[in-house]
């Protein structure tokens, strides 16, 4: 089962796990990614979206790669746990999009 929300849903993640949700696509950067990973990594797969409101349109490739590394470090425990993904709008420079994919491949 797959669940998507654009809200701050950290408080209901235990309920989603209990209900049998396998993958969660949420606004990770609205929550404490490290705390969320520490509590739920290994119990649910996170859809690793990178912040498309602040980081992708307004930061550079270095910061974009750091955001990807942050998600991977917090949520990927070496046996899965995170699905790499990037969604962007017209305001995102191409080099930032490329940086996301390059960082996921590293």
C-alpha positions as CSV (number, residue, x, y, z in Angstrom):
1,X,0.0,0.0,0.0
2,X,1.2,3.5,-0.9
3,X,0.3,6.7,0.9
4,X,0.8,10.3,-0.2
5,X,0.4,13.6,1.7
6,X,1.7,17.1,1.2
7,X,1.3,17.9,4.9
8,X,3.3,17.6,8.1
9,X,2.2,14.0,9.0
10,X,4.9,12.8,11.3
11,X,2.4,12.2,14.1
12,X,0.4,9.7,12.1
13,X,3.3,7.6,10.7
14,X,2.9,5.0,13.4
15,X,-0.8,4.6,12.4
16,X,0.1,4.3,8.7
17,X,2.6,1.6,9.6
18,X,0.0,-0.2,11.7
19,X,-2.4,-0.1,8.8
20,X,0.1,-1.8,6.6
21,X,1.3,1.2,4.5
22,X,4.5,0.0,2.6
23,X,5.6,3.3,1.1
24,X,5.1,6.9,2.2
25,X,5.4,10.0,0.0
26,X,5.4,13.0,2.3
27,X,6.9,16.4,2.4
28,X,10.0,15.2,4.2
29,X,11.5,18.7,4.5
30,X,8.5,19.8,6.5
31,X,9.4,17.3,9.2
32,X,12.6,16.5,11.1
33,X,14.1,14.0,8.6
34,X,16.7,12.6,11.0
35,X,14.2,12.1,13.8
36,X,11.7,10.5,11.4
37,X,14.3,8.2,10.1
38,X,15.5,7.2,13.6
39,X,12.0,6.3,14.6
40,X,10.6,4.6,11.5
41,X,13.5,3.6,9.2
42,X,13.1,-0.1,8.5
43,X,9.3,-0.1,9.2
44,X,8.2,1.8,6.1
45,X,9.8,2.9,2.9
46,X,10.0,6.6,2.4
47,X,9.5,8.3,-1.0
48,X,12.6,10.6,-0.9
49,X,11.3,13.8,-2.4
50,X,13.7,16.7,-2.3
51,X,12.3,20.1,-1.1
52,X,10.9,21.7,-4.3
53,X,9.7,24.9,-2.6
54,X,13.0,26.2,-1.2
55,X,16.0,24.0,-2.1
56,X,15.5,23.1,-5.7
57,X,14.4,26.5,-7.0
58,X,16.7,28.7,-4.9
59,X,19.8,26.8,-3.9
60,X,22.7,25.6,-6.0
61,X,23.8,22.1,-7.1
62,X,26.0,21.8,-4.0
63,X,23.1,22.4,-1.6
64,X,20.9,20.1,-3.7
65,X,23.4,17.3,-3.4
66,X,23.6,17.9,0.3
67,X,19.8,17.6,0.6
68,X,19.9,14.3,-1.2
69,X,22.7,13.1,1.1
70,X,20.7,14.2,4.1
71,X,17.7,12.1,3.0
72,X,19.8,9.1,2.2
73,X,21.7,9.2,5.5
74,X,18.5,9.6,7.5
75,X,16.2,7.1,5.7
76,X,18.2,4.6,3.8
77,X,19.7,1.9,5.9
78,X,21.5,0.0,3.1
79,X,18.7,-2.4,2.4
80,X,16.2,-0.1,0.9
81,X,14.1,2.3,2.9
82,X,14.0,5.2,0.5
83,X,12.7,5.6,-3.1
84,X,14.7,8.2,-5.0
85,X,12.5,10.8,-6.6
86,X,12.6,14.4,-7.9
87,X,9.7,16.6,-8.9
88,X,10.2,20.1,-10.0
89,X,8.6,23.2,-11.5
90,X,9.5,25.6,-14.2
91,X,11.5,27.7,-11.7
92,X,14.1,25.0,-11.1
93,X,17.5,25.4,-12.9
94,X,18.4,22.4,-15.0
95,X,21.7,22.0,-13.1
96,X,19.8,21.4,-9.9
97,X,17.7,18.7,-11.5
98,X,20.8,17.0,-12.8
99,X,22.4,17.4,-9.3
100,X,19.5,15.5,-7.7
101,X,19.9,12.5,-10.1
102,X,23.7,12.6,-9.9
103,X,23.5,12.6,-6.0
104,X,21.1,9.7,-6.0
105,X,23.5,7.7,-8.2
106,X,26.5,8.4,-5.9
